[in-house]
């Protein structure tokens, strides 16, 4: 694929914690985002009550002269009420990604549920993108080829494609990108990577739900199978791990999504990492086979440079989680800034 490098223009901060609201005292960050039935753009930010109790809010983006400038808060989408969202120390519904899937006429939210064994992926659905119904945790089928149970791994950074795609056997399916972590140790590394996987670092995978099963019963969306690796860390700016960022959008080049890479040093058993650096790149996947990568950034398109991205709950973090495909091919990226606030930037896509 012959394209020129992507560039990003920062548009500013669109949401910050309200100082008088304890539900936001630990930051507002990492929002899902989608156009609602009314045409407005909605964010689903992670609202953190200090020190680390997370809810998923709802906010409508305010535009002035066509530019996103702020938000109107509309309440909560999810609170951590279910057992799989709670553990003895805290609870959390975190880092939502939202996709509208026309084939099933539903908004689908994939989010991290901070339950008894750290984070796992959970799903919720909505018809209006404002009221949400839990489907429960994602259930990954056991497959002999991998000799691994993906349900036992910490897993996050998940989202669905907005359209059905062929699974590895050519069957129409709804595809979920996710990021399992094969290190199951608490204080010392105990890595249980699937058979045949040589790179044990947390990486991006795709699993599939049968479209025919979901059409018969929407609860079939949680049944994921045919797990395949999508991408592993390659560059220095992503040498620790990579993970999905924004749900993809269809472009003439292919499925375009923005992903994140992490460098630095990780401390075990710490929620807020002091020595990491999160950057963002672009990945483009083939329309007819999302496992085929057509383009991938060698250098970040967005890295923590502004003070709002360098200073916060966790410094040096840009974390893209929502994408708004606007008129004339313009793409707005909404992203977490230093785990404290939410910014927006315009992605320039080569023609």
Beta strands, then each sheet from edge to edge (+ up, - down):
strand 1: 7-16
strand 2: 28-35
strand 3: 41-49
strand 4: 53-64
strand 5: 67-78
strand 6: 93-101
strand 7: 106-115
strand 8: 118-126
strand 9: 133-137
strand 10: 139-140
strand 11: 154-160
strand 12: 165-166
strand 13: 172-181
strand 14: 204-210
strand 15: 223-231
strand 16: 241-244
strand 17: 249-251
strand 18: 254-264
strand 19: 276-286
strand 20: 289-296
strand 21: 302-303
strand 22: 318-325
strand 23: 331-337
strand 24: 341-348
sheet 1: 1+ 24- 23+ 22-
sheet 2: 2+ 3- 4+ 5-
sheet 3: 6+ 7- 8+ 9-
sheet 4: 10+ 15+ 14- 13+ 11-
sheet 5: 10+ 15+ 14- 13+ 12-
sheet 6: 16+ 18- 17+
sheet 7: 16+ 18- 19+ 20-
sheet 8: 16+ 18- 19+ 21-
end
